[in-house]
């Protein structure tokens, strides 16, 4: 379950503990790059109109019940009644009266979403509860929601054709960040998209590397970004991260796709070639390191070569129709890297 917090205004709360406010608003882009669209709550409100009200999203501390919840032009407007026979209910009542408590937050699952560039549009949401919270706009609340996703670092980009070997990059970044005896973990973290926040001082806690040290500087490597995107989409078995962090990881990676003038694979079918292509390039690195010899044999490599040759044929410009027109740069890049991937696989076939 994810959470989102919003400010709300309470003009008054009556002696029965009834109050109103907006638990969500439409149209604005929040700090995770999400936009809630009108209609997102329609189905869930029909299925469960009497949502529980919790204290700070703690399921062990329900403090009231929804009296009414409707969508209007602004967002999700709710009316709730606190249970004044509970200690937390009385505390919330007193803090609202005093003007201290001014936060509402929803607990939800995403049912339907769509991506437009780096923005995720939430089209259908399943609500589980809404809560009174202390810090509706506190950046720490946002960090907690995606606590294992590394904040976007806006690293400079390496050249598009820079080779990528994730394991070799890890070792170079490790040395750059101080080495095992003098490790600066915050510095090391900049090269990754996800880490286990509960064990931040273990190398195994860091996943989805996208950066390498090039000429003494940490740079995001496009092929590393593509490989991470492929893993998030399930290529090569995917990556073992919590489901709740996937949206944040995609948002992080989408920012680099935007810097490259490309579209992430979850936003457009036109990027499916990146997903296959860079997934294979990453897999080739693992085969070289001896980690896939038992699971990827010569026959599979030959099949991959044939598939890549077919893609290469499709990616090459049709000279009979284009004549003197200059091929598009994306097509040129895809053709070059496809040829490189085919050559890599042929070399691996000879070794195995």
C-alpha positions, 0 to 999 in steps of 0.5 A: 500500500502506498500513501500520499499526503495533502494539506487540508483546511478545517474551518471547524470540528463539531462536538461530535467530532465531525470534520471535512477536508480533501484527502486528495487533489486532482491535476497537480504533479506531486514529488514522485512525478504522479498526477491523480486524474478525475475519476480515479476514485469512482469505483473504489468509493462504490465498493467501499464507501465507509472507509476507516480513518486511521491515526498516521496510517497505523492500522492498529489505531483506527480513530473514526469512520467516513461519513461521506466521500465524493469526487468533485472538480477539485479532488476527493472530498471527505467527511469523517467522524472521530471516535471520541471514546478512543484516546487517539480520537480525543487527541486528534479532536483536540489537535484539530481544534488547536490548529496543529493537525492539518494533514490528510493522507490516503492509503491506496493501491494503484490499479490503472496507470499511464506514463507520459514522459516522466509523469505517471498518471493514476487513472484508477486507485483502490482506497484502503483508508485515509489518515490524519497526519502531522506533516502533510507536506514534509519532504521526509514523508515523501522519502518514507514512501519510497525510502529505498529509491535513490533520489535522482542525482542528475549525473552527467551522461556518458557517450551513447556508445560507452560500453557497459559492464555492471559488475566492473562499474560497481568495482570502479565506483567502490574504489572511487567512493573510498574503498572498503576501508574508507567507504563513503556510502552516500557517495557510493549510493549515487551510482545506483537507483535502489538500495535496502535502506535498512542495511545501507552499509552492505554492498549487497544492498545496492541494486540497479547500477547505472553509473561508472567512473569515467576520467575521474567523474561519476557519469550515468552510462546510457547502456546502464540505464537501458539495462536497469530499465530492462531489469525493471520490465522483467528482462533476465528475470527482473530485479528483486525489489518491493512492488511499492518501489517500482514506480519510483524506480521508473520515475528515476530512470525516466529522468535519464531517458528524458535527458537522452531524448528517448522514451522509457520502455513502459511509455512507448512500444517504440522503445521495445528495441532498447529493452531487448537490445540492452538486456542482451548486452547486459546478459553478455557481460554476465556470460563472460563472467561465468555466471550463466554458462549453465543456463544459456547454451550455444543453441540459445545464443544462436537463437538470439543471433538470429533474432538480432539479425531480424531486428537489424534488418528492420532497423536499417534504413530503406535506401530504395525509398529514402534515396538522399535523405539522411537516416534518423540518428535513433535508427543509426544508433540501433543498427550499430548497437545491434551489430555490436550485440550480434558480434558479442554473441558470436564471440560467446558462442565460440567460447562455450 
